[in-house]
Amino acid sequence: MWRSLWRSIDRFSLQHFKYVIDELRRIKAVDMRNRDLVIDLLQSIVEIVTYGDRQDPMIFECFMEYQVLAEFVRVLNISRNSRIEAPLLQYLSIMIQNMDSEQAIYYCFSNDYINSIITHQYEFDVGDLAPYYVSFLRAVSSKINRDTLCLLVKVHGDSVVSFPLYNEALKFANHGEKMIQTAIRALTLNTYNVCDDMIYQFITTPPVSNYFSDLVCRLRHQCFHLDTLLHAKEETSTHGRRNELILETDKIVDDLYYLKDILSVGEYRLSRLITQNLVSLLVFPMLLPLLQLRQIDGSNISAVTSLYILCRLLQVVGGKSMIDAVAGVILYPYMTSSVGDATERNTVDGSWNAKSFLDHLNHMEKMVCSGPKSEGAENIESSYLFGHLAEHISSNSQFIGGHLNDVCTERGGILASIFADNNQSLLLASLFLLLILAESKDLDYFLASMIGLSGTQDMMSQTHDLSASLVVDGSIFVKFMPQIVNALLTILASQPSLSPLAQWHTGWFLRKLLIYQENSLSDLNFHLFNTSYEQSRERLWKELDGCWFDYIPDTFRSEWPSCKTALEESSQYKDPFFALELADCQKKTNGDTTTLSAWQRMVEAVKVFILHFQLKAVISKGDLLEKPQLNMTTGATADSGKSRASDISSASFGSDVSLGSGIPCSIAFSNAGIRDVCLIPVARGMTGKLLLTEKHPFRSQRGVVIAIAPLAGLTPKIDKDHPSWLHLRIRELDPRFDTSKARGNHLKMSNHFADGRWTLGFSNAKACEAARLLILEETCKQRSFVESILAPLLQDNYLGNLSDNQDE
């Protein structure tokens, strides 16, 4: 024990440290023969230095005196195909990460040792060196501050001329491995947060600043790739295509959050550079197709993808200047017809040209930047952004005037997308972008008044501008609200061809707009809603004849809270991915009759009915209902006097039950041969079971349960060629386990659940028919009980009765 303790102490002693250094100095060349020895020496040095940094100052003094980092550099230079680089970088990373004292960090960054290691000529195409190298760079960046950063740069006069840590890191910015990309982004953010003026000047000046334009160009390329994937004609399963879209959108969102992190640094040169590249290379190319201000050719991205990108950009990156700029451009066609002096229309051919749009931007710059909320840095940034938009238009040879006829003047730009015929995804995506803008607290008061959903009263109290008052009276949602609501209700009323996904998102928009127009509907729109409501109720009634009717009440209880939460979701947090899903997935029925598909249809029917029921509550009561009022008292005592039902309904595998009026039959099991059994169907309340029992060996009127199947979904059918054979379909899926598992893993349940099949043989056709009728009779009892539970929800006057009960 003492010897072991002594060795442990001796290993970290100053004498042992000097011995290890001397051993390393004796190495004149590193090759495969002495590679392991060198690795051991490097490991020992790092362990002792890490210990000494916290426990023994003498060790670190020795580290500085012997210039150990110079030995690391020397080892790299004398290496001969030994692959010593990876372990050396790994140990250096560990040492730097574990250094606590400022003196130790300052010394390590001095004398250009770190820069020498960074700029060493590595062979990254051999082995897996890149992750170790990038980890080393990230470790160095985690220790930089205003005092140590100057040790890693080369300065000429008042300017940084070389910054190896940053420059070498950017070479891996587009590396295919996600971990390396993440490390590089962490390194850059560590650098940006140091707040050094000369560094900011260096990274925002070409050619180093090209990193930011390359970053946005790569993001734009991903957007075009997403659009290509969305409209690909290859045969891919709906689930497979959805997963591909999710992966692509996740990459885009990651990039947007990285850009948000850079903007959050708050350095005006960085912010200006990021904003400029976003506007020039991403935002404007996405906006122009929506406004029909550029000729349509094969290089354009589709409107739905453009809207998705813009929505995500505003949600993630946001910022007052960006939101005002997007709103100003989006509202361009409408503003020019609403405010006569904003821009001038070409009266010869009815088109909007580049000059009119430039005039519009200049007008917007004056209005936004002179508003009561535009102060300080925000004022400067907004002014710069509108100026950059104008400069971009002037120098963009692809900007071509688009013809706008009288209809487009009335419903131009974003409104043209909202009122596009037979394009649900485009309508909802366009409306979503307007809602994000309208509900943003950063939106300029004048622009908010043009949309018409928020800020109108504040705007009127803050300004006496005549054009502003005109806009309030004729804002988009004030003027077009009935038509927009009508378009949404027309979509809902197109059931059953409309997918549940489309119905749900349409319902979300309807609730939003119903709140804004105080829950009132015109007669036509009210008729459309009632039509849609009746369709959802009929679809639910149909499920009561399906194979999962016994789970409908539980599905109501489990889905109601999540459906209510989804309806109340803010536009700032709602994922616009739904627009891509709707564009990609035009619901097709494949005739799948498996119990899994039937389960999914039942859940969808319940959710769609909940949606319509909640919308009806909003229209009639002004708010959503907290929970469903199911009639759980109806059959609480049903069959309570029947001891047989009570006895059998609670039976499980191996239970001893009364045979009663069970019907004898036989069944063949694959692993147990033919068995003589007794068939007993029984329903009690919502529970329904089909029991197969074997006679008890000692009690003639009792049986032992050897198999159980749910009563719902059996669909008993007599074989055409063998009238004494009865075929039953058995549900193999257990929703209590399988669906919760699927939700927990954010996956859709796979179709590996195959329905079970039982074939029962009876003594004659009469007995077979009697068994079929008995199963149907018990199933009918179970269904009737479920219907009695749901009856209050399905009544026309349910909401009125609920109000009366509450008043009492």
C-alpha positions in Angstrom: 0.0 0.0 0.0 2.7 2.5 1.0 4.8 1.6 -2.1 1.8 2.2 -4.3 1.2 5.6 -2.6 4.8 6.6 -3.0 4.8 5.8 -6.7 1.7 7.9 -7.1 3.3 10.9 -5.4 6.6 10.4 -7.2 4.9 10.4 -10.6 3.9 14.0 -10.1 7.2 15.2 -8.5 9.4 17.9 -9.9 12.3 15.4 -10.3 10.2 13.0 -12.3 9.0 15.9 -14.5 12.5 16.9 -15.3 13.4 13.3 -16.1 10.5 13.0 -18.6 11.5 16.2 -20.3 15.1 15.0 -20.6 13.9 11.7 -22.1 11.8 13.7 -24.7 14.8 15.8 -25.6 16.8 12.8 -26.4 14.4 11.9 -29.2 16.0 12.9 -32.4 13.4 11.5 -34.8 10.0 10.0 -34.3 9.0 7.0 -36.3 6.9 3.9 -35.9 9.7 2.2 -33.7 9.6 4.8 -30.9 6.1 6.2 -31.5 4.7 4.5 -28.4 7.5 5.8 -26.2 7.0 9.4 -27.4 3.3 9.1 -26.8 3.9 7.9 -23.2 6.3 10.8 -22.6 3.8 13.4 -24.0 1.0 11.9 -21.9 3.2 12.1 -18.7 4.1 15.7 -19.4 0.5 16.8 -19.8 -0.6 14.9 -16.7 2.2 16.5 -14.6 1.6 20.0 -16.0 -2.1 19.7 -15.3 -1.4 18.6 -11.7 1.2 21.3 -11.2 -1.1 24.1 -12.5 -3.4 23.4 -9.6 -1.1 21.9 -6.9 2.6 22.8 -7.4 3.7 26.1 -8.8 7.3 24.8 -9.1 6.2 22.3 -11.8 4.9 25.0 -14.0 7.9 27.2 -13.5 10.0 24.2 -14.7 7.6 23.9 -17.6 8.3 27.5 -18.6 12.1 27.2 -17.9 12.5 24.1 -20.0 10.3 25.6 -22.8 8.4 22.3 -23.0 6.0 23.6 -25.6 9.0 24.1 -27.9 9.6 20.4 -27.5 6.1 19.7 -28.7 6.8 21.8 -31.8 10.1 20.0 -32.3 8.4 16.5 -32.1 6.0 17.6 -34.9 8.9 18.7 -37.0 11.0 15.5 -36.6 8.1 13.1 -37.1 8.6 10.7 -40.0 5.3 9.1 -41.0 4.8 8.1 -37.4 1.3 9.5 -37.1 2.3 11.2 -33.9 0.2 14.3 -34.7 -3.2 13.0 -33.5 -2.1 12.0 -30.0 0.1 15.1 -29.6 -2.9 17.4 -30.5 -5.1 15.4 -28.2 -2.8 15.8 -25.2 -2.3 19.5 -25.9 -6.1 20.0 -26.0 -6.4 18.2 -22.7 -3.7 20.3 -21.1 -5.1 23.7 -22.4 -8.7 22.8 -21.4 -7.6 22.0 -17.8 -5.5 25.1 -17.3 -7.0 27.4 -14.7 -4.3 30.0 -13.9 -4.1 33.0 -16.2 -0.3 32.9 -15.9 -0.3 29.4 -17.4 -2.6 30.3 -20.3 -0.6 33.5 -21.0 2.7 31.6 -21.2 1.3 28.9 -23.4 0.1 31.5 -25.9 3.4 33.3 -25.8 6.5 32.8 -28.0 4.4 31.8 -31.0 4.4 28.1 -30.0 0.7 27.7 -30.4 0.7 29.4 -33.8 3.6 27.1 -34.9 1.5 24.1 -34.0 -1.6 25.5 -35.7 0.3 26.3 -39.0 2.2 23.0 -39.1 1.8 21.2 -42.4 -0.5 18.4 -41.5 -1.7 15.6 -43.8 -5.4 15.7 -43.2 -6.2 13.2 -46.0 -4.4 10.5 -44.0 -6.2 8.9 -41.1 -8.6 10.7 -38.8 -6.4 13.7 -37.9 -9.0 16.4 -38.6 -11.2 15.9 -35.5 -8.1 16.1 -33.2 -6.8 19.2 -35.0 -10.2 21.0 -34.8 -10.6 20.0 -31.1 -7.2 21.5 -30.4 -8.2 24.8 -32.2 -11.5 24.8 -30.2 -9.6 24.3 -26.9 -7.3 27.2 -27.7 -10.3 29.4 -28.6 -12.0 28.6 -25.3 -9.1 30.3 -23.4 -8.8 33.5 -25.4 -9.7 36.9 -24.0 -8.7 40.5 -24.7 -5.3 39.9 -22.9 -4.3 36.6 -24.6 -5.8 37.2 -28.0 -3.0 39.6 -29.0 -0.5 36.8 -28.5 -2.1 34.8 -31.3 -2.2 37.5 -34.0 0.4 39.3 -36.0 0.0 43.1 -36.2 1.4 45.7 -38.6 0.8 49.2 -37.4 -2.8 49.3 -36.1 -4.1 46.4 -38.2 -4.1 42.6 -37.7 -2.4 41.0 -40.7 -2.5 37.4 -39.6 -4.7 35.3 -37.3 -3.7 31.6 -37.8 -6.2 30.2 -35.3 -9.2 31.9 -37.1 -7.9 31.4 -40.7 -7.0 27.7 -40.3 -10.3 27.0 -38.6 -12.3 28.5 -41.4 -10.8 25.9 -43.8 -13.0 23.3 -42.0 -16.1 25.5 -42.0 -17.8 23.3 -44.6 -16.5 19.9 -43.4 -18.8 17.1 -44.0 -18.7 15.9 -40.4 -21.2 17.6 -38.1 -19.0 17.5 -35.0 -16.3 19.4 -36.8 -18.7 22.0 -38.1 -20.0 22.5 -34.6 -16.5 22.9 -33.2 -15.6 25.5 -35.8 -18.7 27.5 -35.1 -18.0 27.5 -31.4 -14.5 28.7 -32.1 -15.7 31.6 -34.3 -18.2 32.6 -31.6 -15.5 32.5 -28.9 -13.5 34.8 -31.1 -16.4 37.3 -31.9 -17.2 37.5 -28.2 -13.7 38.8 -27.2 -14.7 42.3 -28.3 -11.4 43.4 -29.8 -11.6 46.2 -32.3 -8.7 45.2 -34.4 -10.0 41.6 -34.6 -13.4 42.9 -35.7 -11.7 45.0 -38.4 -9.7 42.0 -39.6 -12.6 39.5 -39.8 -15.0 42.0 -41.5 -12.5 43.0 -44.2 -12.0 41.0 -47.4 -10.8 38.3 -48.0 -11.4 37.1 -44.5 -15.0 38.5 -44.5 -15.8 36.2 -47.4 -16.5 33.6 -44.8 -19.9 35.3 -44.1 -20.9 35.5 -47.7 -19.9 31.9 -48.2 -21.9 30.9 -45.2 -25.1 32.6 -46.5 -24.4 31.2 -50.0 -24.2 27.7 -48.6 -27.4 28.4 -46.7 -29.1 29.5 -49.9 -27.8 26.4 -51.7 -29.4 24.3 -49.0 -32.7 26.2 -49.5 -32.6 25.4 -53.2 -31.8 21.8 -52.4 -34.8 21.6 -50.1 -37.0 23.0 -52.9 -35.6 20.4 -55.3 -36.3 17.6 -52.8 -39.8 19.0 -52.2 -40.7 18.8 -55.8 -38.8 15.7 -56.8 -40.9 13.2 -58.8 -39.1 10.1 -57.6 -41.4 7.5 -56.0 -40.8 7.8 -52.3 -43.0 6.8 -49.4 -44.7 9.7 -47.6 -42.9 8.8 -44.4 -39.6 8.6 -46.1 -40.0 11.9 -48.0 -41.1 13.6 -44.7 -37.9 12.4 -43.0 -35.8 13.7 -45.8 -37.5 17.1 -45.6 -37.0 17.2 -41.8 -33.3 16.5 -42.2 -32.9 19.3 -44.7 -34.9 21.8 -42.7 -32.9 21.0 -39.6 -29.7 21.9 -41.4 -31.2 25.2 -42.5 -32.5 26.0 -39.0 -29.1 25.2 -37.5 -27.5 27.7 -39.8 -30.1 30.4 -39.0 -29.4 29.9 -35.3 -25.7 30.3 -35.9 -26.3 33.6 -37.7 -28.5 34.6 -34.8 -25.7 33.9 -32.4 -23.3 36.1 -34.4 -25.8 38.9 -34.5 -26.3 38.5 -30.7 -22.6 39.5 -30.2 -23.9 43.0 -30.8 -20.9 44.3 -32.8 -22.2 46.7 -35.4 -19.7 45.7 -38.2 -20.5 42.0 -37.7 -24.2 42.7 -37.6 -24.1 44.9 -40.7 -22.1 42.3 -42.6 -24.4 39.4 -41.7 -27.5 41.5 -42.5 -26.1 42.6 -45.8 -25.3 39.1 -46.9 -28.7 37.8 -45.7 -30.6 40.4 -47.6 -28.6 40.2 -50.8 -28.0 36.5 -51.0 -31.1 35.0 -49.2 -33.9 37.3 -48.3 -34.2 39.2 -51.6 -34.0 36.1 -53.8 -36.8 34.6 -51.7 -38.9 37.7 -51.9 -38.8 38.6 -55.6 -40.7 35.5 -56.8 -43.4 36.2 -54.3 -43.8 39.7 -55.6 -43.6 38.6 -59.3 -40.9 41.2 -59.8 -38.5 38.9 -61.5 -39.0 36.8 -64.7 -39.8 33.3 -63.9 -37.2 30.9 -65.0 -35.7 27.6 -63.9 -33.4 29.3 -61.3 -36.2 30.5 -59.1 -37.2 28.8 -55.9 -40.9 27.9 -55.5 -43.2 30.2 -53.5 -43.9 27.7 -50.8 -40.2 27.1 -50.1 -39.5 30.8 -50.2 -42.3 31.4 -47.6 -41.0 28.6 -45.4 -37.5 30.1 -45.4 -38.7 33.7 -44.7 -40.9 32.5 -41.8 -38.1 30.6 -40.3 -35.7 33.5 -40.8 -38.1 35.9 -39.0 -38.7 33.4 -36.2 -35.1 32.5 -35.6 -33.0 35.5 -36.6 -35.6 38.3 -36.3 -34.5 41.7 -35.3 -36.4 45.0 -35.9 -34.5 46.0 -39.0 -34.9 42.6 -40.7 -38.6 42.4 -39.8 -39.3 45.9 -41.1 -37.4 45.2 -44.3 -39.2 42.0 -45.1 -42.6 43.6 -44.2 -41.8 46.7 -46.4 -41.0 44.5 -49.4 -43.8 42.0 -48.9 -46.4 44.9 -48.6 -45.0 46.7 -51.7 -47.8 46.0 -54.2 -50.5 46.7 -51.6 -48.9 49.8 -50.3 -48.5 51.4 -53.7 -52.2 51.1 -54.3 -53.2 52.1 -50.7 -50.9 55.1 -50.3 -50.9 57.1 -53.5 -47.7 59.0 -52.9 -45.6 56.1 -51.8 -44.5 55.1 -55.4 -45.8 55.8 -58.8 -47.3 53.2 -61.1 -46.3 53.1 -64.7 -49.5 54.3 -66.3 -48.6 53.2 -69.8 -48.4 49.4 -69.4 -49.6 48.9 -65.8 -46.3 47.4 -64.6 -44.1 48.0 -61.6 -40.6 48.7 -62.5 -37.3 48.9 -60.6 -37.5 52.7 -60.3 -40.9 52.6 -58.6 -39.7 50.0 -56.2 -36.6 52.1 -55.4 -38.9 55.0 -54.7 -40.9 52.7 -52.4 -37.8 51.7 -50.5 -36.8 55.3 -50.0 -40.2 56.2 -48.8 -40.2 53.2 -46.4 -36.8 54.2 -45.1 -38.0 57.7 -44.2 -41.2 56.4 -42.5 -39.6 53.5 -40.6 -36.5 55.4 -39.5 -38.4 58.5 -38.4 -41.0 56.7 -36.4 -41.3 57.3 -32.6 -39.9 53.8 -31.8 -36.9 54.1 -34.1 -34.0 55.3 -32.0 -30.3 55.0 -31.7 -28.7 51.9 -33.2 -32.0 50.5 -34.5 -32.5 53.7 -36.5 -29.0 53.5 -38.0 -29.4 49.8 -38.8 -32.8 50.2 -40.4 -31.6 53.1 -42.5 -28.6 51.1 -43.6 -30.7 48.0 -44.5 -33.2 49.9 -46.6 -30.3 51.7 -48.3 -28.7 48.3 -49.0 -31.9 47.0 -50.5 -32.0 49.9 -52.8 -28.4 49.4 -53.8 -29.1 45.7 -54.4 -32.0 46.5 -56.7 -30.0 49.1 -58.7 -27.1 46.7 -59.3 -29.2 43.5 -59.9 -29.5 42.9 -63.6 -32.1 40.2 -63.0 -34.6 42.6 -61.5 -37.3 43.0 -64.2 -40.6 44.8 -63.9 -43.5 42.5 -63.5 -46.9 43.2 -65.1 -49.6 43.8 -62.6 -53.2 44.1 -63.9 -56.1 45.6 -62.0 -56.7 42.3 -60.2 -53.1 42.1 -59.0 -53.3 45.7 -57.9 -56.2 44.7 -55.6 -54.7 41.4 -54.7 -51.1 41.7 -55.6 -47.9 40.2 -54.0 -48.7 38.2 -50.8 -52.4 38.5 -51.4 -52.0 36.8 -54.8 -50.5 33.8 -52.9 -53.3 33.9 -50.3 -56.0 33.8 -52.9 -54.2 31.3 -55.2 -56.7 28.8 -56.5 -56.5 25.2 -55.3 -53.2 25.7 -53.5 -53.7 25.1 -49.8 -50.0 25.1 -48.8 -49.4 28.4 -50.6 -52.5 30.0 -48.9 -51.5 28.9 -45.4 -47.8 29.7 -45.8 -48.5 33.2 -47.1 -51.0 33.8 -44.3 -48.5 32.5 -41.8 -45.8 35.0 -42.9 -48.3 37.8 -42.5 -49.3 36.6 -39.0 -45.6 36.4 -37.9 -45.1 40.0 -39.1 -48.3 41.2 -37.6 -47.7 39.6 -34.2 -44.1 40.7 -33.9 -43.4 43.3 -31.3 -40.5 44.6 -33.4 -42.6 45.5 -36.4 -42.8 49.2 -37.2 -46.1 50.7 -36.2 -46.8 52.0 -39.7 -46.2 48.6 -41.3 -48.2 46.9 -38.5 -51.2 49.2 -39.4 -51.0 48.1 -43.0 -51.4 44.5 -42.0 -54.2 45.5 -39.6 -54.0 42.9 -36.8 -52.0 44.7 -34.2 -50.6 48.1 -33.2 -53.3 50.1 -35.0 -54.5 52.0 -31.9 -51.0 52.6 -30.8 -50.1 53.9 -34.2 -53.0 56.2 -34.4 -52.2 57.7 -31.0 -48.6 58.3 -32.0 -49.0 59.9 -35.4 -51.3 62.2 -37.2 -50.0 61.1 -40.7 -52.9 61.2 -43.1 -51.5 58.2 -45.1 -51.3 56.2 -41.9 -55.0 56.8 -41.2 -55.9 55.7 -44.7 -53.9 52.5 -44.2 -55.7 51.7 -41.0 -59.1 52.0 -42.7 -58.0 49.9 -45.7 -55.4 47.5 -44.1 -55.0 44.0 -45.5 -56.9 42.1 -42.8 -59.5 44.8 -42.3 -60.3 44.9 -46.0 -59.9 41.2 -46.9 -60.7 39.4 -43.6 -64.1 38.0 -44.9 -62.5 36.7 -48.1 -59.6 35.2 -46.2 -61.8 33.5 -43.7 -64.0 32.3 -46.6 -60.9 30.8 -48.3 -60.0 28.9 -45.1 -63.5 27.7 -44.5 -63.7 26.5 -48.1 -60.6 24.4 -47.5 -62.2 22.9 -44.3 -65.5 22.2 -46.1 -63.7 20.2 -48.8 -63.6 17.1 -46.6 -63.2 14.2 -47.0 -60.6 14.8 -49.7 -58.7 17.1 -47.3 -56.0 15.5 -45.2 -56.3 15.8 -41.4 -53.0 17.7 -41.4 -54.4 20.4 -43.7 -57.6 20.6 -41.6 -55.7 21.1 -38.4 -53.4 23.8 -39.7 -56.3 25.5 -41.4 -58.2 25.4 -38.1 -55.3 27.0 -36.3 -55.5 30.0 -38.7 -59.2 30.2 -38.4 -59.0 30.5 -34.6 -56.5 33.3 -34.9 -58.6 35.3 -37.4 -61.8 34.6 -35.5 -60.3 36.2 -32.4 -59.2 39.3 -34.5 -62.7 39.7 -35.9 -64.4 39.1 -32.6 -65.6 35.6 -33.5 -68.2 36.8 -36.0 -68.9 35.1 -39.3 -71.0 36.1 -42.3 -74.0 33.9 -43.2 -72.0 32.3 -46.1 -69.0 31.6 -43.9 -71.2 30.3 -41.1 -72.9 27.9 -43.5 -69.4 26.7 -44.7 -68.3 26.1 -41.1 -71.5 24.1 -40.3 -71.0 22.0 -43.4 -67.4 21.2 -42.3 -68.6 20.5 -38.8 -71.2 18.1 -39.9 -68.7 16.3 -42.1 -66.3 15.9 -39.1 -69.2 14.5 -37.0 -70.2 12.1 -39.7 -66.7 10.9 -40.0 -66.6 10.3 -36.2 -69.9 8.4 -36.4 -68.4 6.2 -39.1 -65.6 5.3 -36.7 -68.1 3.9 -34.3 -68.6 1.1 -36.8 -64.9 0.6 -37.1 -62.6 -1.8 -35.3 -61.3 0.7 -32.7 -64.6 2.2 -31.5 -63.9 1.0 -28.0 -60.9 3.4 -27.8 -62.7 6.5 -28.9 -63.6 7.9 -25.4 -60.0 7.3 -24.2 -58.7 9.0 -27.4 -60.9 12.0 -26.7 -59.5 12.3 -23.2 -55.8 11.9 -24.3 -55.9 14.0 -27.4 -58.0 16.9 -26.1 -55.2 18.7 -24.1 -52.6 18.4 -26.9 -55.1 19.6 -29.5 -56.0 22.6 -27.3 -52.3 23.4 -26.8 -51.7 23.2 -30.6 -54.6 25.6 -31.3 -53.2 28.1 -28.8 -49.7 28.0 -30.2 -48.1 31.3 -30.9 -47.1 32.1 -34.5 -43.6 32.9 -33.2 -43.2 29.3 -32.1 -45.3 27.4 -34.6 -43.1 25.4 -37.0 -43.8 26.5 -40.6 -42.7 23.0 -41.7 -46.5 22.3 -42.2 -46.3 24.3 -45.4 -43.8 21.9 -46.9 -45.7 18.9 -45.6 -48.9 20.1 -47.3 -47.1 20.8 -50.5 -45.5 17.4 -50.6 -48.3 15.3 -49.2 -51.6 15.4 -51.1 -53.4 12.8 -49.1 -54.0 9.6 -51.0 -56.1 6.7 -49.7 -54.4 3.4 -50.4 -57.2 1.2 -49.4 -55.1 -0.2 -46.4 -57.5 -2.1 -44.2 -55.0 -3.2 -41.5 -55.9 -2.5 -37.9 -52.9 -0.1 -37.7 -54.3 2.0 -40.5 -57.8 1.8 -38.9 -56.3 3.0 -35.6 -54.7 6.0 -37.3 -57.9 6.9 -39.1 -59.8 6.7 -35.9 -57.3 9.0 -34.1 -57.4 11.4 -37.0 -61.2 11.5 -37.0 -61.2 12.2 -33.3 -58.7 15.0 -33.6 -60.5 16.6 -36.6 -63.8 16.5 -34.6 -62.1 18.1 -31.6 -60.8 20.8 -33.9 -64.2 21.6 -35.3 -65.8 21.4 -31.8 -63.3 23.8 -30.4 -63.8 26.2 -33.3 -67.5 26.0 -32.7 -66.8 26.9 -29.1 -64.8 29.9 -30.1 -67.6 31.1 -32.5 -70.4 30.6 -30.0 -68.6 31.2 -26.6 -65.5 33.1 -27.6 -63.0 30.7 -26.1 -61.8 27.1 -26.2 -63.1 24.4 -23.8 -60.7 23.0 -21.2 -61.9 19.4 -21.4 -64.6 17.3 -23.0 -67.8 16.7 -21.1 -68.2 13.0 -21.7 -71.1 11.1 -20.2 -69.1 8.7 -18.0 -72.1 8.0 -15.6 -74.3 6.3 -18.2 -73.2 2.7 -18.0 -71.2 2.8 -14.8 -73.7 0.3 -13.4 -74.5 -1.3 -16.7 -74.7 -5.1 -16.4 -74.0 -4.7 -12.7 -76.6 -7.3 -11.8 -75.2 -9.9 -14.2 -72.7 -11.9 -12.3 -71.7 -13.8 -15.4 -70.7 -10.6 -17.2 -68.8 -9.4 -14.2 -67.1 -12.8 -13.9 -66.1 -13.1 -17.5 -65.3 -9.5 -18.4 -62.5 -9.4 -15.8 -61.1 -12.8 -16.9 -57.4 -13.1 -18.0 -55.3 -15.8 -19.4 -55.6 -18.9 -17.2 -58.7 -17.7 -15.3 -61.3 -20.1 -14.2 -64.7 -19.0 -15.7 -68.2 -20.2 -16.1 -68.9 -21.7 -19.5 -72.5 -20.5 -19.3 -74.0 -20.3 -22.9 -70.6 -20.7 -24.6 -70.6 -22.4 -28.0 -68.3 -25.4 -28.4 -65.9 -25.3 -31.3 -62.3 -26.3 -32.3 -59.2 -24.3 -33.3 -55.8 -25.3 -34.7 -52.8 -23.7 -33.1 -49.5 -23.8 -35.0 -47.6 -25.1 -32.0 -50.3 -27.0 -30.1 -52.4 -28.8 -32.8 -56.2 -28.9 -32.8 -57.8 -27.9 -29.5 -61.5 -28.3 -28.5 -62.6 -25.1 -26.9 -65.6 -23.1 -26.0 -66.3 -19.6 -27.5 -67.6 -17.0 -25.1 -68.0 -13.4 -26.3 -68.9 -10.9 -23.5 -69.3 -7.1 -23.3 -69.5 -5.1 -20.1 -69.3 -1.3 -20.4 -66.5 -0.3 -22.7 -64.8 -3.6 -22.3 -65.4 -6.4 -24.8 -63.6 -9.7 -25.0 -63.8 -13.0 -26.9 -62.6 -15.8 -24.7 -61.6 -19.3 -25.8 -61.7 -21.7 -22.9 -61.0 -25.4 -22.4 -63.2 -27.4 -20.1 -62.0 -27.7 -16.6 -60.7 -31.3 -15.9 -62.7 -31.6 -12.7 -65.6 -29.1 -13.0 -67.9 -29.7 -16.0 -69.5 -26.2 -16.0 -66.2 -24.3 -15.7 -63.5 -23.6 -18.1 -59.9 -22.3 -18.2 -59.1 -19.4 -20.5 -56.4 -20.3 -23.1 -56.8 -17.3 -25.5 -58.3 -13.8 -25.4 -59.1 -11.4 -28.3 -60.7 -7.9 -28.3 -64.3 -8.0 -29.2 -64.1 -4.9 -31.4 -62.7 -5.5 -34.8 -63.4 -9.2 -35.0 -65.6 -8.8 -38.1 -66.8 -12.5 -38.0 -67.2 -14.0 -41.5 -68.4 -17.5 -42.4 -66.3 -19.3 -45.0 -68.1 -19.6 -48.3 -66.9 -23.1 -49.1 -67.0 -24.4 -45.5 -70.2 -23.0 -43.8 -69.1 -24.4 -40.4 -65.9 -22.4 -40.4 -65.9 -18.9 -38.8 -63.1 -16.5 -39.7 -62.1 -13.8 -37.2 -59.7 -10.8 -37.5 -57.7 -10.2 -34.3 -56.2 -6.8 -33.4 -52.5 -7.3 -32.7 -51.7 -3.7 -32.0 -51.8 -2.5 -28.4 -52.2 1.3 -28.6 -51.4 1.7 -24.9 -47.9 0.6 -25.6 -47.1 1.0 -29.3 -48.5 4.5 -29.9 -46.8 6.0 -26.7 -43.6 4.4 -27.8 -43.9 6.0 -31.2 -44.6 9.4 -29.8 -41.7 9.1 -27.3 -39.3 8.5 -30.2 -40.9 11.1 -32.5 -41.4 8.4 -35.1 -44.4 7.3 -37.0 -45.5 3.7 -36.2 -44.2 1.3 -38.8 -46.6 -1.0 -40.6 -45.1 -4.2 -39.2 -48.2 -4.8 -37.1 -50.0 -7.7 -39.0 -53.5 -8.5 -38.1 -54.0 -11.9 -36.5 -56.4 -14.5 -37.9 -58.4 -17.2 -36.1 -60.5 -19.8 -37.9 -62.9 -21.7 -35.6 -64.6 -24.9 -36.6 -68.1 -25.7 -35.4 -70.1 -28.9 -35.5 -72.4 -27.6 -38.2 -73.4 -24.5 -40.1 -76.2 -23.6 -37.6 -73.8 -23.5 -34.7 -71.4 -21.4 -36.7 -74.1 -18.9 -37.6 -75.2 -18.8 -33.9 -71.6 -18.0 -32.9 -71.4 -15.2 -35.4 -74.7 -13.6 -34.2 -73.6 -13.9 -30.6 -70.4 -12.1 -31.3 -72.2 -9.3 -33.2 -74.8 -9.0 -30.4 -72.1 -8.5 -27.7 -70.2 -6.1 -30.0 -73.4 -4.1 -30.4 -73.8 -3.9 -26.6 -70.3 -2.6 -26.3 -70.8 -0.1 -29.1 -74.0 1.2 -27.6 -72.2 1.9 -24.4 -69.5 3.9 -26.2 -72.2 5.8 -28.1 -73.9 6.8 -24.8 -70.6 8.2 -23.5 -70.1 10.3 -26.6 -73.7 11.4 -27.0 -73.4 14.8 -25.3 -70.5 15.9 -27.5 -72.4 14.8 -30.7 -75.6 16.7 -29.8 -76.3 19.9 -31.9 -77.1 21.9 -28.8 -74.2 20.6 -26.6 -72.6 24.1 -26.2 -75.9 25.6 -25.3 -76.6 23.0 -22.6 -73.1 23.4 -21.3 -73.7 27.2 -20.9 -77.0 26.5 -19.1 -75.3 24.1 -16.7 -72.6 26.6 -15.9 -75.1 29.3 -15.3 -77.0 27.1 -12.8 
